Amino acid sequence: MSLYCLVYTSIASQKISEDDLRDLLNKTRKKNETRNVTGMLLYLDPFFMQVLEGEETMVNDLFNLIKQDARHDNVSLIYRKPIEERYYPDWKMGFSKITHENLSTLEGFSDFLQTPTPEFFRNSHSKVDELLYKFKHEMLF
């Protein structure tokens, strides 16, 4: 089995409440457990960034479902790559809702996250990885 990591961004097609986010996470975590998919979801209203890790076919199939999901607009693949081991091995879907308040604590990230664009992230893989690392270790709930 070959492991893959896929990172994408999207824009929410409608306003998402806290309850909607929690419901989405509960359902996603259950499904990911059966699919053996791990990862993390960041949300800065209305912007999503998600990391999916798992068997290559499963990750690609899941990404194709996400691209067809009416809750997402402008789904943009940031990168897809083989990995030796999972970065989020115990997370069926870690989550952090980014706010402008917690952005101010992430040195160097407040500027580009004020108006995130898929183009920036596609051209800045090291920044994407650094951002994901910071949220993995500092901001998740």
VMD Tcl script that builds the backbone (N, CA, C; Angstrom):
set m [mol new atoms 423]
animate dup $m
set s [atomselect $m all]
$s set {name element resname resid chain x y z} {
  {N N MET 1 A 0.846 -1.186 0.000}
  {CA C MET 1 A 0.000 0.000 0.000}
  {C C MET 1 A 0.887 1.244 0.000}
  {N N SER 2 A 0.658 2.121 -0.945}
  {CA C SER 2 A 1.432 3.360 -0.984}
  {C C SER 2 A 0.622 4.488 -0.336}
  {N N LEU 3 A 1.276 5.223 0.552}
  {CA C LEU 3 A 0.640 6.335 1.245}
  {C C LEU 3 A 0.817 7.618 0.453}
  {N N TYR 4 A -0.237 8.418 0.467}
  {CA C TYR 4 A -0.205 9.706 -0.201}
  {C C TYR 4 A -0.729 10.782 0.717}
  {N N CYS 5 A -0.256 11.986 0.470}
  {CA C CYS 5 A -0.736 13.186 1.147}
  {C C CYS 5 A -1.260 14.121 0.072}
  {N N LEU 6 A -2.450 14.643 0.281}
  {CA C LEU 6 A -3.058 15.581 -0.664}
  {C C LEU 6 A -3.516 16.793 0.132}
  {N N VAL 7 A -3.208 17.982 -0.369}
  {CA C VAL 7 A -3.641 19.235 0.258}
  {C C VAL 7 A -4.424 20.021 -0.782}
  {N N TYR 8 A -5.588 20.517 -0.372}
  {CA C TYR 8 A -6.387 21.343 -1.274}
  {C C TYR 8 A -6.958 22.531 -0.500}
  {N N THR 9 A -7.416 23.511 -1.257}
  {CA C THR 9 A -8.154 24.634 -0.691}
  {C C THR 9 A -9.491 24.718 -1.400}
  {N N SER 10 A -10.451 25.352 -0.740}
  {CA C SER 10 A -11.746 25.619 -1.363}
  {C C SER 10 A -12.389 26.792 -0.634}
  {N N ILE 11 A -13.462 27.260 -1.223}
  {CA C ILE 11 A -14.251 28.340 -0.647}
  {C C ILE 11 A -15.629 27.771 -0.327}
  {N N ALA 12 A -16.117 28.019 0.885}
  {CA C ALA 12 A -17.460 27.556 1.251}
  {C C ALA 12 A -18.487 28.229 0.353}
  {N N SER 13 A -19.411 27.449 -0.166}
  {CA C SER 13 A -20.418 27.996 -1.075}
  {C C SER 13 A -21.533 28.727 -0.343}
  {N N GLN 14 A -21.599 28.546 0.982}
  {CA C GLN 14 A -22.602 29.242 1.791}
  {C C GLN 14 A -22.051 29.443 3.200}
  {N N LYS 15 A -22.712 30.258 3.978}
  {CA C LYS 15 A -22.288 30.517 5.360}
  {C C LYS 15 A -22.375 29.224 6.157}
  {N N ILE 16 A -21.348 28.968 6.970}
  {CA C ILE 16 A -21.289 27.751 7.765}
  {C C ILE 16 A -21.269 28.135 9.239}
  {N N SER 17 A -22.220 27.616 9.989}
  {CA C SER 17 A -22.300 27.912 11.423}
  {C C SER 17 A -21.361 26.985 12.196}
  {N N GLU 18 A -21.146 27.307 13.462}
  {CA C GLU 18 A -20.340 26.456 14.338}
  {C C GLU 18 A -20.950 25.055 14.419}
  {N N ASP 19 A -22.275 24.992 14.534}
  {CA C ASP 19 A -22.946 23.692 14.607}
  {C C ASP 19 A -22.754 22.902 13.315}
  {N N ASP 20 A -22.836 23.590 12.171}
  {CA C ASP 20 A -22.606 22.920 10.887}
  {C C ASP 20 A -21.192 22.352 10.817}
  {N N LEU 21 A -20.209 23.125 11.281}
  {CA C LEU 21 A -18.822 22.661 11.273}
  {C C LEU 21 A -18.645 21.433 12.162}
  {N N ARG 22 A -19.214 21.472 13.342}
  {CA C ARG 22 A -19.077 20.331 14.259}
  {C C ARG 22 A -19.773 19.088 13.699}
  {N N ASP 23 A -20.932 19.277 13.090}
  {CA C ASP 23 A -21.646 18.159 12.477}
  {C C ASP 23 A -20.823 17.569 11.326}
  {N N LEU 24 A -20.273 18.446 10.495}
  {CA C LEU 24 A -19.425 18.013 9.383}
  {C C LEU 24 A -18.222 17.227 9.898}
  {N N LEU 25 A -17.586 17.718 10.942}
  {CA C LEU 25 A -16.423 17.033 11.506}
  {C C LEU 25 A -16.781 15.664 12.073}
  {N N ASN 26 A -17.895 15.571 12.784}
  {CA C ASN 26 A -18.306 14.283 13.350}
  {C C ASN 26 A -18.533 13.253 12.247}
  {N N LYS 27 A -19.220 13.649 11.190}
  {CA C LYS 27 A -19.487 12.730 10.081}
  {C C LYS 27 A -18.197 12.370 9.349}
  {N N THR 28 A -17.359 13.371 9.118}
  {CA C THR 28 A -16.100 13.144 8.405}
  {C C THR 28 A -15.195 12.203 9.175}
  {N N ARG 29 A -15.099 12.396 10.471}
  {CA C ARG 29 A -14.223 11.543 11.277}
  {C C ARG 29 A -14.665 10.089 11.240}
  {N N LYS 30 A -15.975 9.851 11.298}
  {CA C LYS 30 A -16.485 8.478 11.225}
  {C C LYS 30 A -16.166 7.850 9.871}
  {N N LYS 31 A -16.406 8.598 8.800}
  {CA C LYS 31 A -16.126 8.083 7.457}
  {C C LYS 31 A -14.628 7.857 7.254}
  {N N ASN 32 A -13.829 8.788 7.725}
  {CA C ASN 32 A -12.382 8.649 7.552}
  {C C ASN 32 A -11.837 7.431 8.294}
  {N N GLU 33 A -12.436 7.124 9.431}
  {CA C GLU 33 A -11.976 5.943 10.166}
  {C C GLU 33 A -12.201 4.680 9.342}
  {N N THR 34 A -13.344 4.568 8.686}
  {CA C THR 34 A -13.606 3.378 7.869}
  {C C THR 34 A -12.740 3.361 6.608}
  {N N ARG 35 A -12.324 4.521 6.135}
  {CA C ARG 35 A -11.490 4.622 4.932}
  {C C ARG 35 A -9.991 4.583 5.247}
  {N N ASN 36 A -9.648 4.617 6.525}
  {CA C ASN 36 A -8.254 4.683 6.969}
  {C C ASN 36 A -7.570 5.952 6.429}
  {N N VAL 37 A -8.311 7.066 6.509}
  {CA C VAL 37 A -7.814 8.376 6.078}
  {C C VAL 37 A -7.590 9.229 7.321}
  {N N THR 38 A -6.483 9.940 7.340}
  {CA C THR 38 A -6.176 10.867 8.422}
  {C C THR 38 A -5.938 12.248 7.818}
  {N N GLY 39 A -5.854 13.268 8.680}
  {CA C GLY 39 A -5.570 14.597 8.156}
  {C C GLY 39 A -6.000 15.707 9.082}
  {N N MET 40 A -6.131 16.884 8.488}
  {CA C MET 40 A -6.470 18.086 9.234}
  {C C MET 40 A -7.244 19.035 8.325}
  {N N LEU 41 A -8.176 19.770 8.934}
  {CA C LEU 41 A -8.970 20.766 8.240}
  {C C LEU 41 A -8.792 22.105 8.935}
  {N N LEU 42 A -8.404 23.126 8.167}
  {CA C LEU 42 A -8.333 24.497 8.667}
  {C C LEU 42 A -9.454 25.292 8.014}
  {N N TYR 43 A -10.077 26.180 8.778}
  {CA C TYR 43 A -11.178 26.976 8.254}
  {C C TYR 43 A -11.016 28.427 8.678}
  {N N LEU 44 A -10.946 29.305 7.697}
  {CA C LEU 44 A -10.941 30.753 7.893}
  {C C LEU 44 A -12.064 31.269 7.015}
  {N N ASP 45 A -13.219 31.498 7.600}
  {CA C ASP 45 A -14.445 31.826 6.892}
  {C C ASP 45 A -14.203 32.779 5.724}
  {N N PRO 46 A -14.502 32.369 4.507}
  {CA C PRO 46 A -15.122 31.144 3.994}
  {C C PRO 46 A -14.112 30.155 3.388}
  {N N PHE 47 A -12.850 30.244 3.770}
  {CA C PHE 47 A -11.757 29.518 3.136}
  {C C PHE 47 A -11.452 28.220 3.889}
  {N N PHE 48 A -11.332 27.115 3.159}
  {CA C PHE 48 A -10.921 25.831 3.715}
  {C C PHE 48 A -9.548 25.448 3.184}
  {N N MET 49 A -8.763 24.814 4.036}
  {CA C MET 49 A -7.552 24.114 3.608}
  {C C MET 49 A -7.608 22.763 4.299}
  {N N GLN 50 A -7.441 21.700 3.521}
  {CA C GLN 50 A -7.524 20.376 4.103}
  {C C GLN 50 A -6.367 19.510 3.646}
  {N N VAL 51 A -5.874 18.692 4.588}
  {CA C VAL 51 A -4.850 17.687 4.328}
  {C C VAL 51 A -5.518 16.331 4.438}
  {N N LEU 52 A -5.319 15.488 3.434}
  {CA C LEU 52 A -5.810 14.111 3.461}
  {C C LEU 52 A -4.616 13.178 3.328}
  {N N GLU 53 A -4.569 12.156 4.175}
  {CA C GLU 53 A -3.497 11.168 4.113}
  {C C GLU 53 A -4.122 9.778 4.063}
  {N N GLY 54 A -3.555 8.935 3.241}
  {CA C GLY 54 A -4.039 7.564 3.189}
  {C C GLY 54 A -3.553 6.876 1.935}
  {N N GLU 55 A -4.170 5.722 1.653}
  {CA C GLU 55 A -3.839 4.969 0.457}
  {C C GLU 55 A -4.169 5.829 -0.764}
  {N N GLU 56 A -3.321 5.800 -1.764}
  {CA C GLU 56 A -3.422 6.718 -2.904}
  {C C GLU 56 A -4.806 6.720 -3.554}
  {N N THR 57 A -5.343 5.564 -3.847}
  {CA C THR 57 A -6.650 5.501 -4.507}
  {C C THR 57 A -7.735 6.106 -3.634}
  {N N MET 58 A -7.712 5.801 -2.341}
  {CA C MET 58 A -8.720 6.324 -1.424}
  {C C MET 58 A -8.647 7.846 -1.331}
  {N N VAL 59 A -7.443 8.384 -1.220}
  {CA C VAL 59 A -7.266 9.837 -1.127}
  {C C VAL 59 A -7.762 10.508 -2.407}
  {N N ASN 60 A -7.425 9.945 -3.557}
  {CA C ASN 60 A -7.881 10.526 -4.826}
  {C C ASN 60 A -9.393 10.437 -4.977}
  {N N ASP 61 A -9.975 9.298 -4.592}
  {CA C ASP 61 A -11.436 9.148 -4.672}
  {C C ASP 61 A -12.134 10.143 -3.753}
  {N N LEU 62 A -11.595 10.315 -2.562}
  {CA C LEU 62 A -12.172 11.264 -1.613}
  {C C LEU 62 A -12.079 12.697 -2.139}
  {N N PHE 63 A -10.952 13.042 -2.716}
  {CA C PHE 63 A -10.791 14.381 -3.291}
  {C C PHE 63 A -11.788 14.602 -4.434}
  {N N ASN 64 A -12.026 13.585 -5.249}
  {CA C ASN 64 A -13.013 13.712 -6.328}
  {C C ASN 64 A -14.415 13.934 -5.774}
  {N N LEU 65 A -14.753 13.280 -4.663}
  {CA C LEU 65 A -16.053 13.517 -4.024}
  {C C LEU 65 A -16.144 14.950 -3.511}
  {N N ILE 66 A -15.079 15.432 -2.914}
  {CA C ILE 66 A -15.056 16.805 -2.384}
  {C C ILE 66 A -15.259 17.808 -3.519}
  {N N LYS 67 A -14.610 17.561 -4.656}
  {CA C LYS 67 A -14.752 18.487 -5.796}
  {C C LYS 67 A -16.193 18.562 -6.287}
  {N N GLN 68 A -16.971 17.503 -6.073}
  {CA C GLN 68 A -18.367 17.475 -6.515}
  {C C GLN 68 A -19.348 17.941 -5.434}
  {N N ASP 69 A -18.861 18.146 -4.227}
  {CA C ASP 69 A -19.696 18.522 -3.091}
  {C C ASP 69 A -20.148 19.979 -3.246}
  {N N ALA 70 A -21.446 20.198 -3.178}
  {CA C ALA 70 A -22.012 21.537 -3.381}
  {C C ALA 70 A -21.609 22.526 -2.289}
  {N N ARG 71 A -21.066 22.051 -1.177}
  {CA C ARG 71 A -20.635 22.961 -0.105}
  {C C ARG 71 A -19.319 23.648 -0.433}
  {N N HIS 72 A -18.618 23.171 -1.480}
  {CA C HIS 72 A -17.316 23.713 -1.860}
  {C C HIS 72 A -17.389 24.390 -3.226}
  {N N ASP 73 A -16.790 25.565 -3.322}
  {CA C ASP 73 A -16.559 26.237 -4.601}
  {C C ASP 73 A -15.050 26.390 -4.761}
  {N N ASN 74 A -14.620 26.548 -5.996}
  {CA C ASN 74 A -13.205 26.820 -6.290}
  {C C ASN 74 A -12.257 25.840 -5.605}
  {N N VAL 75 A -12.551 24.557 -5.710}
  {CA C VAL 75 A -11.667 23.538 -5.140}
  {C C VAL 75 A -10.373 23.548 -5.940}
  {N N SER 76 A -9.265 23.690 -5.242}
  {CA C SER 76 A -7.969 23.833 -5.904}
  {C C SER 76 A -6.939 22.904 -5.258}
  {N N LEU 77 A -6.383 22.004 -6.040}
  {CA C LEU 77 A -5.335 21.116 -5.555}
  {C C LEU 77 A -4.066 21.924 -5.323}
  {N N ILE 78 A -3.528 21.856 -4.114}
  {CA C ILE 78 A -2.278 22.544 -3.794}
  {C C ILE 78 A -1.115 21.616 -4.094}
  {N N TYR 79 A -1.152 20.413 -3.554}
  {CA C TYR 79 A -0.166 19.398 -3.934}
  {C C TYR 79 A -0.663 18.019 -3.550}
  {N N ARG 80 A -0.080 17.041 -4.210}
  {CA C ARG 80 A -0.323 15.631 -3.952}
  {C C ARG 80 A 1.037 14.955 -4.054}
  {N N LYS 81 A 1.389 14.155 -3.039}
  {CA C LYS 81 A 2.712 13.539 -3.075}
  {C C LYS 81 A 2.721 12.248 -2.269}
  {N N PRO 82 A 3.598 11.336 -2.641}
  {CA C PRO 82 A 3.766 10.132 -1.834}
  {C C PRO 82 A 4.471 10.489 -0.529}
  {N N ILE 83 A 4.139 9.768 0.525}
  {CA C ILE 83 A 4.769 9.987 1.822}
  {C C ILE 83 A 5.224 8.643 2.393}
  {N N GLU 84 A 6.258 8.712 3.207}
  {CA C GLU 84 A 6.781 7.508 3.860}
  {C C GLU 84 A 5.896 7.100 5.041}
  {N N GLU 85 A 5.435 8.112 5.779}
  {CA C GLU 85 A 4.579 7.854 6.928}
  {C C GLU 85 A 3.616 9.021 7.105}
  {N N ARG 86 A 2.557 8.773 7.843}
  {CA C ARG 86 A 1.537 9.803 8.069}
  {C C ARG 86 A 2.057 10.877 9.023}
  {N N TYR 87 A 1.697 12.104 8.728}
  {CA C TYR 87 A 2.027 13.219 9.608}
  {C C TYR 87 A 0.971 13.360 10.709}
  {N N TYR 88 A -0.240 12.879 10.429}
  {CA C TYR 88 A -1.370 12.938 11.364}
  {C C TYR 88 A -1.891 11.523 11.633}
  {N N PRO 89 A -1.058 10.610 12.124}
  {CA C PRO 89 A -1.442 9.203 12.201}
  {C C PRO 89 A -2.649 8.901 13.088}
  {N N ASP 90 A -2.891 9.712 14.093}
  {CA C ASP 90 A -3.985 9.440 15.023}
  {C C ASP 90 A -5.178 10.365 14.836}
  {N N TRP 91 A -5.139 11.195 13.807}
  {CA C TRP 91 A -6.198 12.179 13.611}
  {C C TRP 91 A -7.100 11.762 12.461}
  {N N LYS 92 A -8.339 11.390 12.777}
  {CA C LYS 92 A -9.307 11.082 11.716}
  {C C LYS 92 A -9.690 12.361 10.981}
  {N N MET 93 A -9.566 13.489 11.628}
  {CA C MET 93 A -9.644 14.802 11.004}
  {C C MET 93 A -9.458 15.858 12.076}
  {N N GLY 94 A -8.210 16.292 12.251}
  {CA C GLY 94 A -7.945 17.397 13.162}
  {C C GLY 94 A -8.605 18.650 12.599}
  {N N PHE 95 A -8.921 19.606 13.447}
  {CA C PHE 95 A -9.633 20.796 12.983}
  {C C PHE 95 A -9.189 22.023 13.759}
  {N N SER 96 A -9.103 23.126 13.042}
  {CA C SER 96 A -8.913 24.414 13.678}
  {C C SER 96 A -9.670 25.467 12.889}
  {N N LYS 97 A -10.450 26.248 13.593}
  {CA C LYS 97 A -11.101 27.397 12.978}
  {C C LYS 97 A -10.174 28.585 13.206}
  {N N ILE 98 A -9.672 29.118 12.135}
  {CA C ILE 98 A -8.749 30.238 12.213}
  {C C ILE 98 A -9.558 31.523 12.351}
  {N N THR 99 A -9.135 32.359 13.279}
  {CA C THR 99 A -9.762 33.670 13.430}
  {C C THR 99 A -8.681 34.730 13.254}
  {N N HIS 100 A -9.109 35.943 13.052}
  {CA C HIS 100 A -8.126 37.023 12.916}
  {C C HIS 100 A -7.361 37.233 14.222}
  {N N GLU 101 A -7.981 36.859 15.354}
  {CA C GLU 101 A -7.296 36.974 16.637}
  {C C GLU 101 A -6.156 35.962 16.733}
  {N N ASN 102 A -6.421 34.680 16.369}
  {CA C ASN 102 A -5.328 33.720 16.501}
  {C C ASN 102 A -4.318 33.830 15.371}
  {N N LEU 103 A -4.686 34.499 14.278}
  {CA C LEU 103 A -3.706 34.780 13.228}
  {C C LEU 103 A -2.592 35.678 13.744}
  {N N SER 104 A -2.956 36.601 14.623}
  {CA C SER 104 A -1.957 37.555 15.110}
  {C C SER 104 A -0.863 36.879 15.928}
  {N N THR 105 A -1.115 35.651 16.398}
  {CA C THR 105 A -0.099 34.936 17.173}
  {C C THR 105 A 0.834 34.115 16.285}
  {N N LEU 106 A 0.517 33.999 15.000}
  {CA C LEU 106 A 1.361 33.238 14.083}
  {C C LEU 106 A 2.256 34.184 13.317}
  {N N GLU 107 A 3.451 34.341 13.790}
  {CA C GLU 107 A 4.383 35.278 13.184}
  {C C GLU 107 A 4.569 34.983 11.700}
  {N N GLY 108 A 4.376 36.002 10.864}
  {CA C GLY 108 A 4.602 35.883 9.437}
  {C C GLY 108 A 3.415 35.380 8.636}
  {N N PHE 109 A 2.356 34.953 9.308}
  {CA C PHE 109 A 1.227 34.401 8.572}
  {C C PHE 109 A 0.036 35.353 8.489}
  {N N SER 110 A 0.008 36.379 9.290}
  {CA C SER 110 A -1.175 37.229 9.311}
  {C C SER 110 A -1.394 37.943 7.980}
  {N N ASP 111 A -0.328 38.307 7.279}
  {CA C ASP 111 A -0.492 39.051 6.038}
  {C C ASP 111 A -1.189 38.241 4.952}
  {N N PHE 112 A -0.637 37.084 4.595}
  {CA C PHE 112 A -1.235 36.378 3.475}
  {C C PHE 112 A -2.525 35.664 3.838}
  {N N LEU 113 A -2.782 35.406 5.112}
  {CA C LEU 113 A -4.041 34.773 5.472}
  {C C LEU 113 A -5.188 35.771 5.619}
  {N N GLN 114 A -4.898 37.049 5.494}
  {CA C GLN 114 A -5.979 38.034 5.497}
  {C C GLN 114 A -6.846 37.852 4.255}
  {N N THR 115 A -6.219 37.555 3.135}
  {CA C THR 115 A -6.942 37.314 1.884}
  {C C THR 115 A -6.302 36.128 1.169}
  {N N PRO 116 A -6.534 34.908 1.672}
  {CA C PRO 116 A -5.870 33.730 1.103}
  {C C PRO 116 A -6.335 33.453 -0.325}
  {N N THR 117 A -5.412 32.993 -1.146}
  {CA C THR 117 A -5.748 32.599 -2.513}
  {C C THR 117 A -5.113 31.249 -2.806}
  {N N PRO 118 A -5.790 30.418 -3.593}
  {CA C PRO 118 A -5.201 29.132 -3.974}
  {C C PRO 118 A -3.879 29.299 -4.712}
  {N N GLU 119 A -3.764 30.339 -5.514}
  {CA C GLU 119 A -2.535 30.562 -6.280}
  {C C GLU 119 A -1.331 30.734 -5.364}
  {N N PHE 120 A -1.524 31.485 -4.294}
  {CA C PHE 120 A -0.418 31.672 -3.359}
  {C C PHE 120 A 0.034 30.327 -2.804}
  {N N PHE 121 A -0.916 29.516 -2.358}
  {CA C PHE 121 A -0.572 28.234 -1.741}
  {C C PHE 121 A 0.025 27.251 -2.733}
  {N N ARG 122 A -0.459 27.253 -3.963}
  {CA C ARG 122 A 0.105 26.356 -4.984}
  {C C ARG 122 A 1.561 26.696 -5.277}
  {N N ASN 123 A 1.911 27.955 -5.127}
  {CA C ASN 123 A 3.273 28.392 -5.419}
  {C C ASN 123 A 4.163 28.471 -4.179}
  {N N SER 124 A 3.640 28.065 -3.030}
  {CA C SER 124 A 4.388 28.202 -1.777}
  {C C SER 124 A 4.236 26.959 -0.910}
  {N N HIS 125 A 4.634 25.820 -1.424}
  {CA C HIS 125 A 4.472 24.576 -0.680}
  {C C HIS 125 A 5.141 24.620 0.684}
  {N N SER 126 A 6.299 25.254 0.776}
  {CA C SER 126 A 6.974 25.306 2.076}
  {C C SER 126 A 6.161 26.125 3.074}
  {N N LYS 127 A 5.503 27.193 2.623}
  {CA C LYS 127 A 4.640 27.986 3.504}
  {C C LYS 127 A 3.425 27.173 3.931}
  {N N VAL 128 A 2.881 26.385 2.998}
  {CA C VAL 128 A 1.745 25.522 3.329}
  {C C VAL 128 A 2.154 24.547 4.424}
  {N N ASP 129 A 3.279 23.879 4.238}
  {CA C ASP 129 A 3.740 22.909 5.223}
  {C C ASP 129 A 4.021 23.573 6.569}
  {N N GLU 130 A 4.601 24.758 6.541}
  {CA C GLU 130 A 4.892 25.476 7.778}
  {C C GLU 130 A 3.601 25.870 8.495}
  {N N LEU 131 A 2.623 26.348 7.744}
  {CA C LEU 131 A 1.331 26.715 8.319}
  {C C LEU 131 A 0.663 25.494 8.951}
  {N N LEU 132 A 0.647 24.381 8.235}
  {CA C LEU 132 A 0.030 23.166 8.761}
  {C C LEU 132 A 0.751 22.692 10.019}
  {N N TYR 133 A 2.070 22.780 10.026}
  {CA C TYR 133 A 2.852 22.398 11.194}
  {C C TYR 133 A 2.479 23.260 12.400}
  {N N LYS 134 A 2.396 24.571 12.182}
  {CA C LYS 134 A 2.068 25.469 13.290}
  {C C LYS 134 A 0.691 25.155 13.864}
  {N N PHE 135 A -0.287 24.918 12.986}
  {CA C PHE 135 A -1.617 24.618 13.494}
  {C C PHE 135 A -1.685 23.245 14.146}
  {N N LYS 136 A -0.923 22.309 13.647}
  {CA C LYS 136 A -0.896 20.979 14.270}
  {C C LYS 136 A -0.405 21.075 15.715}
  {N N HIS 137 A 0.588 21.899 15.944}
  {CA C HIS 137 A 1.210 21.952 17.264}
  {C C HIS 137 A 0.700 23.059 18.185}
  {N N GLU 138 A -0.009 24.047 17.650}
  {CA C GLU 138 A -0.351 25.202 18.487}
  {C C GLU 138 A -1.825 25.525 18.589}
  {N N MET 139 A -2.634 25.219 17.585}
  {CA C MET 139 A -3.953 25.816 17.543}
  {C C MET 139 A -5.126 24.861 17.509}
  {N N LEU 140 A -4.921 23.593 17.430}
  {CA C LEU 140 A -6.046 22.688 17.230}
  {C C LEU 140 A -6.928 22.558 18.462}
  {N N PHE 141 A -8.217 22.336 18.173}
  {CA C PHE 141 A -9.149 21.994 19.249}
  {C C PHE 141 A -10.102 20.952 18.757}
}
mol reanalyze $m
mol bondsrecalc $m
mol representation Tube
mol addrep $m
